[in-house]
Amino acid sequence: MKKFIVERKLPGAGNMTAEELREISKTSVAVISILGKPYVWVESFVTEDKIYCIHEAESEDDIREHAKCGNFPVNGIDEIKAVIGPGTAG
């Protein structure tokens, strides 16, 4: 599967309660269970007004289908081509 980063503009995301974030997580997991195709939600990062999600799927279309079924905004999808960090420095 390919790995994607998904940008979701969600004003006030950084102020959401743990319960609100848990509900979003539950919806995402529930949608994945009914997609009927290979799909992995790896993790998400919540900033002040956005959520960046890392997903593994066969295609960008699968990412959009997940978002549509979960009623999640999608403001950008990019396929991750490489991952770098301190471990790749030397």
PyMOL Python script that loads the backbone (N, CA, C, O; Angstrom):
from pymol import cmd

cmd.read_pdbstr("""\
ATOM      1  N   MET A   1       0.835  -1.189   0.000  1.00  0.00           N
ATOM      2  CA  MET A   1       0.000   0.000   0.000  1.00  0.00           C
ATOM      3  C   MET A   1       0.877   1.248   0.000  1.00  0.00           C
ATOM      4  O   MET A   1       2.028   1.223   0.435  1.00  0.00           O
ATOM      5  N   LYS A   2       0.317   2.310  -0.485  1.00  0.00           N
ATOM      6  CA  LYS A   2       0.995   3.599  -0.483  1.00  0.00           C
ATOM      7  C   LYS A   2       0.674   4.311   0.828  1.00  0.00           C
ATOM      8  O   LYS A   2      -0.336   4.036   1.475  1.00  0.00           O
ATOM      9  N   LYS A   3       1.562   5.237   1.203  1.00  0.00           N
ATOM     10  CA  LYS A   3       1.339   6.013   2.424  1.00  0.00           C
ATOM     11  C   LYS A   3       1.034   7.455   2.024  1.00  0.00           C
ATOM     12  O   LYS A   3       1.705   8.028   1.165  1.00  0.00           O
ATOM     13  N   PHE A   4       0.019   8.029   2.653  1.00  0.00           N
ATOM     14  CA  PHE A   4      -0.425   9.384   2.323  1.00  0.00           C
ATOM     15  C   PHE A   4      -0.478  10.255   3.573  1.00  0.00           C
ATOM     16  O   PHE A   4      -0.692   9.767   4.683  1.00  0.00           O
ATOM     17  N   ILE A   5      -0.278  11.561   3.366  1.00  0.00           N
ATOM     18  CA  ILE A   5      -0.567  12.532   4.408  1.00  0.00           C
ATOM     19  C   ILE A   5      -1.783  13.325   3.943  1.00  0.00           C
ATOM     20  O   ILE A   5      -1.830  13.816   2.815  1.00  0.00           O
ATOM     21  N   VAL A   6      -2.756  13.438   4.829  1.00  0.00           N
ATOM     22  CA  VAL A   6      -4.026  14.091   4.508  1.00  0.00           C
ATOM     23  C   VAL A   6      -4.156  15.336   5.377  1.00  0.00           C
ATOM     24  O   VAL A   6      -4.055  15.265   6.602  1.00  0.00           O
ATOM     25  N   GLU A   7      -4.380  16.472   4.732  1.00  0.00           N
ATOM     26  CA  GLU A   7      -4.577  17.721   5.455  1.00  0.00           C
ATOM     27  C   GLU A   7      -6.069  17.990   5.597  1.00  0.00           C
ATOM     28  O   GLU A   7      -6.814  17.987   4.617  1.00  0.00           O
ATOM     29  N   ARG A   8      -6.483  18.220   6.820  1.00  0.00           N
ATOM     30  CA  ARG A   8      -7.892  18.534   7.078  1.00  0.00           C
ATOM     31  C   ARG A   8      -7.961  19.856   7.850  1.00  0.00           C
ATOM     32  O   ARG A   8      -7.500  19.943   8.988  1.00  0.00           O
ATOM     33  N   LYS A   9      -8.541  20.881   7.220  1.00  0.00           N
ATOM     34  CA  LYS A   9      -8.728  22.153   7.917  1.00  0.00           C
ATOM     35  C   LYS A   9      -9.927  22.014   8.836  1.00  0.00           C
ATOM     36  O   LYS A   9     -11.035  21.716   8.389  1.00  0.00           O
ATOM     37  N   LEU A  10      -9.701  22.228  10.093  1.00  0.00           N
ATOM     38  CA  LEU A  10     -10.747  22.078  11.104  1.00  0.00           C
ATOM     39  C   LEU A  10     -10.536  23.159  12.162  1.00  0.00           C
ATOM     40  O   LEU A  10      -9.885  22.922  13.179  1.00  0.00           O
ATOM     41  N   PRO A  11     -11.102  24.372  11.910  1.00  0.00           N
ATOM     42  CA  PRO A  11     -10.880  25.481  12.841  1.00  0.00           C
ATOM     43  C   PRO A  11     -11.182  25.074  14.290  1.00  0.00           C
ATOM     44  O   PRO A  11     -12.223  24.485  14.582  1.00  0.00           O
ATOM     45  N   GLY A  12     -10.264  25.397  15.168  1.00  0.00           N
ATOM     46  CA  GLY A  12     -10.434  25.074  16.575  1.00  0.00           C
ATOM     47  C   GLY A  12     -10.034  23.658  16.944  1.00  0.00           C
ATOM     48  O   GLY A  12     -10.262  23.225  18.074  1.00  0.00           O
ATOM     49  N   ALA A  13      -9.447  22.939  16.016  1.00  0.00           N
ATOM     50  CA  ALA A  13      -9.083  21.541  16.288  1.00  0.00           C
ATOM     51  C   ALA A  13      -8.215  21.423  17.535  1.00  0.00           C
ATOM     52  O   ALA A  13      -8.357  20.479  18.313  1.00  0.00           O
ATOM     53  N   GLY A  14      -7.324  22.378  17.717  1.00  0.00           N
ATOM     54  CA  GLY A  14      -6.426  22.324  18.868  1.00  0.00           C
ATOM     55  C   GLY A  14      -7.118  22.505  20.200  1.00  0.00           C
ATOM     56  O   GLY A  14      -6.537  22.238  21.252  1.00  0.00           O
ATOM     57  N   ASN A  15      -8.365  22.960  20.156  1.00  0.00           N
ATOM     58  CA  ASN A  15      -9.119  23.151  21.400  1.00  0.00           C
ATOM     59  C   ASN A  15     -10.149  22.050  21.640  1.00  0.00           C
ATOM     60  O   ASN A  15     -10.919  22.113  22.599  1.00  0.00           O
ATOM     61  N   MET A  16     -10.160  21.050  20.773  1.00  0.00           N
ATOM     62  CA  MET A  16     -11.137  19.965  20.944  1.00  0.00           C
ATOM     63  C   MET A  16     -10.807  19.172  22.202  1.00  0.00           C
ATOM     64  O   MET A  16      -9.642  19.001  22.563  1.00  0.00           O
ATOM     65  N   THR A  17     -11.847  18.697  22.854  1.00  0.00           N
ATOM     66  CA  THR A  17     -11.664  17.907  24.068  1.00  0.00           C
ATOM     67  C   THR A  17     -11.220  16.491  23.703  1.00  0.00           C
ATOM     68  O   THR A  17     -11.328  16.063  22.554  1.00  0.00           O
ATOM     69  N   ALA A  18     -10.732  15.797  24.686  1.00  0.00           N
ATOM     70  CA  ALA A  18     -10.336  14.404  24.480  1.00  0.00           C
ATOM     71  C   ALA A  18     -11.529  13.581  23.998  1.00  0.00           C
ATOM     72  O   ALA A  18     -11.375  12.695  23.157  1.00  0.00           O
ATOM     73  N   GLU A  19     -12.698  13.869  24.521  1.00  0.00           N
ATOM     74  CA  GLU A  19     -13.904  13.129  24.106  1.00  0.00           C
ATOM     75  C   GLU A  19     -14.247  13.419  22.644  1.00  0.00           C
ATOM     76  O   GLU A  19     -14.611  12.506  21.903  1.00  0.00           O
ATOM     77  N   GLU A  20     -14.133  14.678  22.225  1.00  0.00           N
ATOM     78  CA  GLU A  20     -14.399  15.017  20.821  1.00  0.00           C
ATOM     79  C   GLU A  20     -13.404  14.319  19.895  1.00  0.00           C
ATOM     80  O   GLU A  20     -13.784  13.811  18.840  1.00  0.00           O
ATOM     81  N   LEU A  21     -12.146  14.297  20.285  1.00  0.00           N
ATOM     82  CA  LEU A  21     -11.134  13.620  19.467  1.00  0.00           C
ATOM     83  C   LEU A  21     -11.378  12.110  19.454  1.00  0.00           C
ATOM     84  O   LEU A  21     -11.152  11.448  18.440  1.00  0.00           O
ATOM     85  N   ARG A  22     -11.835  11.576  20.573  1.00  0.00           N
ATOM     86  CA  ARG A  22     -12.160  10.141  20.644  1.00  0.00           C
ATOM     87  C   ARG A  22     -13.307   9.810  19.688  1.00  0.00           C
ATOM     88  O   ARG A  22     -13.284   8.768  19.032  1.00  0.00           O
ATOM     89  N   GLU A  23     -14.305  10.685  19.604  1.00  0.00           N
ATOM     90  CA  GLU A  23     -15.437  10.456  18.696  1.00  0.00           C
ATOM     91  C   GLU A  23     -14.974  10.465  17.234  1.00  0.00           C
ATOM     92  O   GLU A  23     -15.419   9.644  16.431  1.00  0.00           O
ATOM     93  N   ILE A  24     -14.086  11.391  16.899  1.00  0.00           N
ATOM     94  CA  ILE A  24     -13.534  11.406  15.541  1.00  0.00           C
ATOM     95  C   ILE A  24     -12.801  10.100  15.272  1.00  0.00           C
ATOM     96  O   ILE A  24     -12.940   9.512  14.200  1.00  0.00           O
ATOM     97  N   SER A  25     -12.031   9.655  16.235  1.00  0.00           N
ATOM     98  CA  SER A  25     -11.277   8.399  16.082  1.00  0.00           C
ATOM     99  C   SER A  25     -12.226   7.224  15.881  1.00  0.00           C
ATOM    100  O   SER A  25     -12.001   6.377  15.017  1.00  0.00           O
ATOM    101  N   LYS A  26     -13.281   7.179  16.678  1.00  0.00           N
ATOM    102  CA  LYS A  26     -14.259   6.086  16.557  1.00  0.00           C
ATOM    103  C   LYS A  26     -14.891   6.077  15.169  1.00  0.00           C
ATOM    104  O   LYS A  26     -15.063   5.018  14.565  1.00  0.00           O
ATOM    105  N   THR A  27     -15.236   7.258  14.667  1.00  0.00           N
ATOM    106  CA  THR A  27     -15.848   7.342  13.339  1.00  0.00           C
ATOM    107  C   THR A  27     -14.878   6.850  12.278  1.00  0.00           C
ATOM    108  O   THR A  27     -15.262   6.102  11.379  1.00  0.00           O
ATOM    109  N   SER A  28     -13.625   7.266  12.381  1.00  0.00           N
ATOM    110  CA  SER A  28     -12.628   6.841  11.396  1.00  0.00           C
ATOM    111  C   SER A  28     -12.468   5.321  11.406  1.00  0.00           C
ATOM    112  O   SER A  28     -12.458   4.691  10.349  1.00  0.00           O
ATOM    113  N   VAL A  29     -12.348   4.746  12.573  1.00  0.00           N
ATOM    114  CA  VAL A  29     -12.180   3.291  12.687  1.00  0.00           C
ATOM    115  C   VAL A  29     -13.419   2.560  12.150  1.00  0.00           C
ATOM    116  O   VAL A  29     -13.299   1.538  11.473  1.00  0.00           O
ATOM    117  N   ALA A  30     -14.597   3.089  12.456  1.00  0.00           N
ATOM    118  CA  ALA A  30     -15.833   2.461  11.979  1.00  0.00           C
ATOM    119  C   ALA A  30     -15.907   2.493  10.452  1.00  0.00           C
ATOM    120  O   ALA A  30     -16.300   1.512   9.822  1.00  0.00           O
ATOM    121  N   VAL A  31     -15.530   3.618   9.870  1.00  0.00           N
ATOM    122  CA  VAL A  31     -15.552   3.734   8.405  1.00  0.00           C
ATOM    123  C   VAL A  31     -14.567   2.751   7.781  1.00  0.00           C
ATOM    124  O   VAL A  31     -14.882   2.104   6.783  1.00  0.00           O
ATOM    125  N   ILE A  32     -13.388   2.640   8.360  1.00  0.00           N
ATOM    126  CA  ILE A  32     -12.386   1.709   7.823  1.00  0.00           C
ATOM    127  C   ILE A  32     -12.950   0.287   7.821  1.00  0.00           C
ATOM    128  O   ILE A  32     -12.719  -0.472   6.879  1.00  0.00           O
ATOM    129  N   SER A  33     -13.679  -0.068   8.859  1.00  0.00           N
ATOM    130  CA  SER A  33     -14.206  -1.438   8.963  1.00  0.00           C
ATOM    131  C   SER A  33     -15.247  -1.750   7.891  1.00  0.00           C
ATOM    132  O   SER A  33     -15.472  -2.918   7.573  1.00  0.00           O
ATOM    133  N   ILE A  34     -15.886  -0.719   7.330  1.00  0.00           N
ATOM    134  CA  ILE A  34     -16.908  -0.972   6.309  1.00  0.00           C
ATOM    135  C   ILE A  34     -16.411  -0.704   4.889  1.00  0.00           C
ATOM    136  O   ILE A  34     -17.122  -0.988   3.924  1.00  0.00           O
ATOM    137  N   LEU A  35     -15.186  -0.155   4.747  1.00  0.00           N
ATOM    138  CA  LEU A  35     -14.665   0.129   3.408  1.00  0.00           C
ATOM    139  C   LEU A  35     -14.492  -1.144   2.592  1.00  0.00           C
ATOM    140  O   LEU A  35     -14.713  -1.146   1.381  1.00  0.00           O
ATOM    141  N   GLY A  36     -14.097  -2.222   3.255  1.00  0.00           N
ATOM    142  CA  GLY A  36     -13.937  -3.480   2.545  1.00  0.00           C
ATOM    143  C   GLY A  36     -12.720  -3.534   1.645  1.00  0.00           C
ATOM    144  O   GLY A  36     -12.715  -4.253   0.646  1.00  0.00           O
ATOM    145  N   LYS A  37     -11.691  -2.778   1.990  1.00  0.00           N
ATOM    146  CA  LYS A  37     -10.465  -2.774   1.195  1.00  0.00           C
ATOM    147  C   LYS A  37      -9.298  -2.515   2.126  1.00  0.00           C
ATOM    148  O   LYS A  37      -9.479  -2.030   3.243  1.00  0.00           O
ATOM    149  N   PRO A  38      -8.088  -2.841   1.662  1.00  0.00           N
ATOM    150  CA  PRO A  38      -6.919  -2.583   2.510  1.00  0.00           C
ATOM    151  C   PRO A  38      -6.824  -1.098   2.854  1.00  0.00           C
ATOM    152  O   PRO A  38      -6.820  -0.246   1.966  1.00  0.00           O
ATOM    153  N   TYR A  39      -6.748  -0.801   4.129  1.00  0.00           N
ATOM    154  CA  TYR A  39      -6.709   0.603   4.550  1.00  0.00           C
ATOM    155  C   TYR A  39      -6.233   0.639   5.997  1.00  0.00           C
ATOM    156  O   TYR A  39      -6.741  -0.091   6.848  1.00  0.00           O
ATOM    157  N   VAL A  40      -5.254   1.495   6.264  1.00  0.00           N
ATOM    158  CA  VAL A  40      -4.724   1.632   7.622  1.00  0.00           C
ATOM    159  C   VAL A  40      -4.625   3.108   7.970  1.00  0.00           C
ATOM    160  O   VAL A  40      -4.015   3.892   7.243  1.00  0.00           O
ATOM    161  N   TRP A  41      -5.218   3.467   9.067  1.00  0.00           N
ATOM    162  CA  TRP A  41      -5.019   4.805   9.617  1.00  0.00           C
ATOM    163  C   TRP A  41      -3.855   4.668  10.587  1.00  0.00           C
ATOM    164  O   TRP A  41      -3.977   3.989  11.607  1.00  0.00           O
ATOM    165  N   VAL A  42      -2.734   5.300  10.283  1.00  0.00           N
ATOM    166  CA  VAL A  42      -1.517   5.140  11.075  1.00  0.00           C
ATOM    167  C   VAL A  42      -1.557   6.031  12.304  1.00  0.00           C
ATOM    168  O   VAL A  42      -1.423   5.546  13.428  1.00  0.00           O
ATOM    169  N   GLU A  43      -1.740   7.335  12.102  1.00  0.00           N
ATOM    170  CA  GLU A  43      -1.816   8.286  13.198  1.00  0.00           C
ATOM    171  C   GLU A  43      -2.191   9.646  12.648  1.00  0.00           C
ATOM    172  O   GLU A  43      -2.171   9.875  11.439  1.00  0.00           O
ATOM    173  N   SER A  44      -2.537  10.551  13.565  1.00  0.00           N
ATOM    174  CA  SER A  44      -2.880  11.916  13.164  1.00  0.00           C
ATOM    175  C   SER A  44      -2.233  12.907  14.114  1.00  0.00           C
ATOM    176  O   SER A  44      -1.958  12.604  15.275  1.00  0.00           O
ATOM    177  N   PHE A  45      -1.999  14.097  13.587  1.00  0.00           N
ATOM    178  CA  PHE A  45      -1.384  15.166  14.361  1.00  0.00           C
ATOM    179  C   PHE A  45      -2.360  16.347  14.375  1.00  0.00           C
ATOM    180  O   PHE A  45      -2.770  16.832  13.320  1.00  0.00           O
ATOM    181  N   VAL A  46      -2.723  16.799  15.560  1.00  0.00           N
ATOM    182  CA  VAL A  46      -3.698  17.882  15.704  1.00  0.00           C
ATOM    183  C   VAL A  46      -2.945  19.179  15.982  1.00  0.00           C
ATOM    184  O   VAL A  46      -2.170  19.268  16.934  1.00  0.00           O
ATOM    185  N   THR A  47      -3.184  20.184  15.136  1.00  0.00           N
ATOM    186  CA  THR A  47      -2.610  21.504  15.363  1.00  0.00           C
ATOM    187  C   THR A  47      -3.756  22.453  15.698  1.00  0.00           C
ATOM    188  O   THR A  47      -4.887  22.015  15.905  1.00  0.00           O
ATOM    189  N   GLU A  48      -3.472  23.723  15.751  1.00  0.00           N
ATOM    190  CA  GLU A  48      -4.504  24.685  16.159  1.00  0.00           C
ATOM    191  C   GLU A  48      -5.769  24.601  15.294  1.00  0.00           C
ATOM    192  O   GLU A  48      -6.881  24.529  15.819  1.00  0.00           O
ATOM    193  N   ASP A  49      -5.592  24.611  13.973  1.00  0.00           N
ATOM    194  CA  ASP A  49      -6.749  24.638  13.072  1.00  0.00           C
ATOM    195  C   ASP A  49      -6.742  23.551  12.003  1.00  0.00           C
ATOM    196  O   ASP A  49      -7.509  23.623  11.043  1.00  0.00           O
ATOM    197  N   LYS A  50      -5.889  22.553  12.161  1.00  0.00           N
ATOM    198  CA  LYS A  50      -5.809  21.479  11.166  1.00  0.00           C
ATOM    199  C   LYS A  50      -5.520  20.155  11.843  1.00  0.00           C
ATOM    200  O   LYS A  50      -5.004  20.096  12.960  1.00  0.00           O
ATOM    201  N   ILE A  51      -5.865  19.103  11.136  1.00  0.00           N
ATOM    202  CA  ILE A  51      -5.451  17.762  11.535  1.00  0.00           C
ATOM    203  C   ILE A  51      -4.746  17.153  10.325  1.00  0.00           C
ATOM    204  O   ILE A  51      -5.289  17.137   9.220  1.00  0.00           O
ATOM    205  N   TYR A  52      -3.542  16.658  10.544  1.00  0.00           N
ATOM    206  CA  TYR A  52      -2.773  15.979   9.509  1.00  0.00           C
ATOM    207  C   TYR A  52      -2.802  14.486   9.825  1.00  0.00           C
ATOM    208  O   TYR A  52      -2.387  14.057  10.901  1.00  0.00           O
ATOM    209  N   CYS A  53      -3.297  13.711   8.876  1.00  0.00           N
ATOM    210  CA  CYS A  53      -3.479  12.281   9.107  1.00  0.00           C
ATOM    211  C   CYS A  53      -2.556  11.472   8.192  1.00  0.00           C
ATOM    212  O   CYS A  53      -2.389  11.795   7.016  1.00  0.00           O
ATOM    213  N   ILE A  54      -1.973  10.436   8.742  1.00  0.00           N
ATOM    214  CA  ILE A  54      -1.168   9.506   7.961  1.00  0.00           C
ATOM    215  C   ILE A  54      -2.007   8.248   7.745  1.00  0.00           C
ATOM    216  O   ILE A  54      -2.421   7.583   8.694  1.00  0.00           O
ATOM    217  N   HIS A  55      -2.242   7.945   6.481  1.00  0.00           N
ATOM    218  CA  HIS A  55      -3.042   6.772   6.131  1.00  0.00           C
ATOM    219  C   HIS A  55      -2.282   5.943   5.107  1.00  0.00           C
ATOM    220  O   HIS A  55      -1.504   6.472   4.313  1.00  0.00           O
ATOM    221  N   GLU A  56      -2.516   4.641   5.136  1.00  0.00           N
ATOM    222  CA  GLU A  56      -1.997   3.752   4.107  1.00  0.00           C
ATOM    223  C   GLU A  56      -3.188   3.197   3.341  1.00  0.00           C
ATOM    224  O   GLU A  56      -4.145   2.688   3.926  1.00  0.00           O
ATOM    225  N   ALA A  57      -3.110   3.305   2.027  1.00  0.00           N
ATOM    226  CA  ALA A  57      -4.203   2.843   1.171  1.00  0.00           C
ATOM    227  C   ALA A  57      -3.655   2.530  -0.211  1.00  0.00           C
ATOM    228  O   ALA A  57      -2.507   2.842  -0.527  1.00  0.00           O
ATOM    229  N   GLU A  58      -4.484   1.919  -1.015  1.00  0.00           N
ATOM    230  CA  GLU A  58      -4.066   1.600  -2.378  1.00  0.00           C
ATOM    231  C   GLU A  58      -4.047   2.838  -3.278  1.00  0.00           C
ATOM    232  O   GLU A  58      -3.258   2.914  -4.219  1.00  0.00           O
ATOM    233  N   SER A  59      -4.918   3.805  -2.984  1.00  0.00           N
ATOM    234  CA  SER A  59      -5.002   4.971  -3.871  1.00  0.00           C
ATOM    235  C   SER A  59      -5.542   6.194  -3.141  1.00  0.00           C
ATOM    236  O   SER A  59      -6.094   6.097  -2.045  1.00  0.00           O
ATOM    237  N   GLU A  60      -5.367   7.334  -3.775  1.00  0.00           N
ATOM    238  CA  GLU A  60      -5.935   8.575  -3.260  1.00  0.00           C
ATOM    239  C   GLU A  60      -7.461   8.491  -3.245  1.00  0.00           C
ATOM    240  O   GLU A  60      -8.108   9.061  -2.366  1.00  0.00           O
ATOM    241  N   ASP A  61      -8.028   7.790  -4.207  1.00  0.00           N
ATOM    242  CA  ASP A  61      -9.484   7.632  -4.241  1.00  0.00           C
ATOM    243  C   ASP A  61      -9.991   6.938  -2.971  1.00  0.00           C
ATOM    244  O   ASP A  61     -11.062   7.276  -2.466  1.00  0.00           O
ATOM    245  N   ASP A  62      -9.230   5.976  -2.458  1.00  0.00           N
ATOM    246  CA  ASP A  62      -9.627   5.299  -1.217  1.00  0.00           C
ATOM    247  C   ASP A  62      -9.606   6.276  -0.036  1.00  0.00           C
ATOM    248  O   ASP A  62     -10.451   6.200   0.856  1.00  0.00           O
ATOM    249  N   ILE A  63      -8.641   7.185  -0.040  1.00  0.00           N
ATOM    250  CA  ILE A  63      -8.572   8.203   1.018  1.00  0.00           C
ATOM    251  C   ILE A  63      -9.816   9.086   0.946  1.00  0.00           C
ATOM    252  O   ILE A  63     -10.431   9.395   1.966  1.00  0.00           O
ATOM    253  N   ARG A  64     -10.172   9.484  -0.265  1.00  0.00           N
ATOM    254  CA  ARG A  64     -11.353  10.355  -0.433  1.00  0.00           C
ATOM    255  C   ARG A  64     -12.648   9.612  -0.048  1.00  0.00           C
ATOM    256  O   ARG A  64     -13.566  10.213   0.510  1.00  0.00           O
ATOM    257  N   GLU A  65     -12.713   8.328  -0.345  1.00  0.00           N
ATOM    258  CA  GLU A  65     -13.899   7.548   0.021  1.00  0.00           C
ATOM    259  C   GLU A  65     -14.026   7.468   1.542  1.00  0.00           C
ATOM    260  O   GLU A  65     -15.120   7.609   2.086  1.00  0.00           O
ATOM    261  N   HIS A  66     -12.906   7.242   2.220  1.00  0.00           N
ATOM    262  CA  HIS A  66     -12.919   7.200   3.689  1.00  0.00           C
ATOM    263  C   HIS A  66     -13.419   8.537   4.242  1.00  0.00           C
ATOM    264  O   HIS A  66     -14.253   8.569   5.147  1.00  0.00           O
ATOM    265  N   ALA A  67     -12.901   9.639   3.689  1.00  0.00           N
ATOM    266  CA  ALA A  67     -13.292  10.968   4.162  1.00  0.00           C
ATOM    267  C   ALA A  67     -14.777  11.233   3.927  1.00  0.00           C
ATOM    268  O   ALA A  67     -15.469  11.776   4.788  1.00  0.00           O
ATOM    269  N   LYS A  68     -15.253  10.837   2.742  1.00  0.00           N
ATOM    270  CA  LYS A  68     -16.671  11.061   2.410  1.00  0.00           C
ATOM    271  C   LYS A  68     -17.573  10.272   3.355  1.00  0.00           C
ATOM    272  O   LYS A  68     -18.554  10.808   3.872  1.00  0.00           O
ATOM    273  N   CYS A  69     -17.247   9.019   3.577  1.00  0.00           N
ATOM    274  CA  CYS A  69     -18.065   8.179   4.460  1.00  0.00           C
ATOM    275  C   CYS A  69     -18.047   8.679   5.908  1.00  0.00           C
ATOM    276  O   CYS A  69     -19.036   8.548   6.629  1.00  0.00           O
ATOM    277  N   GLY A  70     -16.914   9.251   6.325  1.00  0.00           N
ATOM    278  CA  GLY A  70     -16.809   9.735   7.701  1.00  0.00           C
ATOM    279  C   GLY A  70     -17.174  11.191   7.861  1.00  0.00           C
ATOM    280  O   GLY A  70     -17.158  11.730   8.968  1.00  0.00           O
ATOM    281  N   ASN A  71     -17.508  11.838   6.731  1.00  0.00           N
ATOM    282  CA  ASN A  71     -17.829  13.265   6.735  1.00  0.00           C
ATOM    283  C   ASN A  71     -16.650  14.096   7.264  1.00  0.00           C
ATOM    284  O   ASN A  71     -16.825  15.058   8.011  1.00  0.00           O
ATOM    285  N   PHE A  72     -15.444  13.686   6.849  1.00  0.00           N
ATOM    286  CA  PHE A  72     -14.232  14.400   7.243  1.00  0.00           C
ATOM    287  C   PHE A  72     -13.828  15.348   6.116  1.00  0.00           C
ATOM    288  O   PHE A  72     -13.921  14.984   4.944  1.00  0.00           O
ATOM    289  N   PRO A  73     -13.384  16.552   6.453  1.00  0.00           N
ATOM    290  CA  PRO A  73     -12.891  17.444   5.393  1.00  0.00           C
ATOM    291  C   PRO A  73     -11.582  16.927   4.825  1.00  0.00           C
ATOM    292  O   PRO A  73     -10.798  16.284   5.523  1.00  0.00           O
ATOM    293  N   VAL A  74     -11.355  17.213   3.551  1.00  0.00           N
ATOM    294  CA  VAL A  74     -10.074  16.905   2.902  1.00  0.00           C
ATOM    295  C   VAL A  74      -9.631  18.157   2.169  1.00  0.00           C
ATOM    296  O   VAL A  74     -10.294  18.605   1.233  1.00  0.00           O
ATOM    297  N   ASN A  75      -8.530  18.712   2.585  1.00  0.00           N
ATOM    298  CA  ASN A  75      -8.013  19.916   1.944  1.00  0.00           C
ATOM    299  C   ASN A  75      -6.715  19.662   1.191  1.00  0.00           C
ATOM    300  O   ASN A  75      -6.195  20.552   0.517  1.00  0.00           O
ATOM    301  N   GLY A  76      -6.210  18.481   1.305  1.00  0.00           N
ATOM    302  CA  GLY A  76      -5.014  18.118   0.558  1.00  0.00           C
ATOM    303  C   GLY A  76      -4.642  16.680   0.840  1.00  0.00           C
ATOM    304  O   GLY A  76      -4.773  16.195   1.964  1.00  0.00           O
ATOM    305  N   ILE A  77      -4.178  16.010  -0.189  1.00  0.00           N
ATOM    306  CA  ILE A  77      -3.688  14.633  -0.060  1.00  0.00           C
ATOM    307  C   ILE A  77      -2.382  14.558  -0.823  1.00  0.00           C
ATOM    308  O   ILE A  77      -2.325  14.914  -2.000  1.00  0.00           O
ATOM    309  N   ASP A  78      -1.351  14.105  -0.171  1.00  0.00           N
ATOM    310  CA  ASP A  78      -0.066  13.910  -0.839  1.00  0.00           C
ATOM    311  C   ASP A  78       0.461  12.527  -0.496  1.00  0.00           C
ATOM    312  O   ASP A  78       0.420  12.095   0.657  1.00  0.00           O
ATOM    313  N   GLU A  79       0.956  11.843  -1.514  1.00  0.00           N
ATOM    314  CA  GLU A  79       1.591  10.557  -1.267  1.00  0.00           C
ATOM    315  C   GLU A  79       2.972  10.799  -0.661  1.00  0.00           C
ATOM    316  O   GLU A  79       3.731  11.632  -1.156  1.00  0.00           O
ATOM    317  N   ILE A  80       3.291  10.088   0.388  1.00  0.00           N
ATOM    318  CA  ILE A  80       4.599  10.197   1.030  1.00  0.00           C
ATOM    319  C   ILE A  80       5.578   9.342   0.232  1.00  0.00           C
ATOM    320  O   ILE A  80       5.370   8.141   0.059  1.00  0.00           O
ATOM    321  N   LYS A  81       6.634   9.966  -0.247  1.00  0.00           N
ATOM    322  CA  LYS A  81       7.625   9.276  -1.067  1.00  0.00           C
ATOM    323  C   LYS A  81       8.819   8.785  -0.261  1.00  0.00           C
ATOM    324  O   LYS A  81       9.474   7.818  -0.648  1.00  0.00           O
ATOM    325  N   ALA A  82       9.109   9.451   0.866  1.00  0.00           N
ATOM    326  CA  ALA A  82      10.228   9.057   1.718  1.00  0.00           C
ATOM    327  C   ALA A  82      10.009   9.650   3.101  1.00  0.00           C
ATOM    328  O   ALA A  82       9.271  10.621   3.265  1.00  0.00           O
ATOM    329  N   VAL A  83      10.653   9.057   4.082  1.00  0.00           N
ATOM    330  CA  VAL A  83      10.599   9.568   5.453  1.00  0.00           C
ATOM    331  C   VAL A  83      12.040   9.783   5.898  1.00  0.00           C
ATOM    332  O   VAL A  83      12.882   8.894   5.762  1.00  0.00           O
ATOM    333  N   ILE A  84      12.316  10.972   6.432  1.00  0.00           N
ATOM    334  CA  ILE A  84      13.650  11.265   6.947  1.00  0.00           C
ATOM    335  C   ILE A  84      13.537  11.733   8.387  1.00  0.00           C
ATOM    336  O   ILE A  84      12.465  12.153   8.823  1.00  0.00           O
ATOM    337  N   GLY A  85      14.618  11.665   9.114  1.00  0.00           N
ATOM    338  CA  GLY A  85      14.673  12.107  10.501  1.00  0.00           C
ATOM    339  C   GLY A  85      16.091  11.984  10.998  1.00  0.00           C
ATOM    340  O   GLY A  85      17.003  11.739  10.208  1.00  0.00           O
ATOM    341  N   PRO A  86      16.297  12.149  12.292  1.00  0.00           N
ATOM    342  CA  PRO A  86      17.653  12.057  12.829  1.00  0.00           C
ATOM    343  C   PRO A  86      18.336  10.736  12.477  1.00  0.00           C
ATOM    344  O   PRO A  86      19.555  10.699  12.306  1.00  0.00           O
ATOM    345  N   GLY A  87      17.580   9.674  12.370  1.00  0.00           N
ATOM    346  CA  GLY A  87      18.147   8.372  12.051  1.00  0.00           C
ATOM    347  C   GLY A  87      18.688   8.249  10.636  1.00  0.00           C
ATOM    348  O   GLY A  87      19.485   7.356  10.353  1.00  0.00           O
ATOM    349  N   THR A  88      18.260   9.141   9.743  1.00  0.00           N
ATOM    350  CA  THR A  88      18.751   9.082   8.359  1.00  0.00           C
ATOM    351  C   THR A  88      19.882  10.078   8.117  1.00  0.00           C
ATOM    352  O   THR A  88      20.353  10.216   6.988  1.00  0.00           O
ATOM    353  N   ALA A  89      20.325  10.779   9.176  1.00  0.00           N
ATOM    354  CA  ALA A  89      21.347  11.821   9.019  1.00  0.00           C
ATOM    355  C   ALA A  89      22.754  11.269   8.829  1.00  0.00           C
ATOM    356  O   ALA A  89      23.614  11.968   8.294  1.00  0.00           O
ATOM    357  N   GLY A  90      22.998  10.101   9.230  1.00  0.00           N
ATOM    358  CA  GLY A  90      24.379   9.680   9.065  1.00  0.00           C
ATOM    359  C   GLY A  90      24.569   8.268   9.363  1.00  0.00           C
ATOM    360  O   GLY A  90      25.687   7.762   9.268  1.00  0.00           O
TER     361      GLY A  90
END
""", "prot")
cmd.dss("prot")
cmd.show_as("cartoon", "prot")
cmd.util.cbc("prot")
cmd.orient("prot")
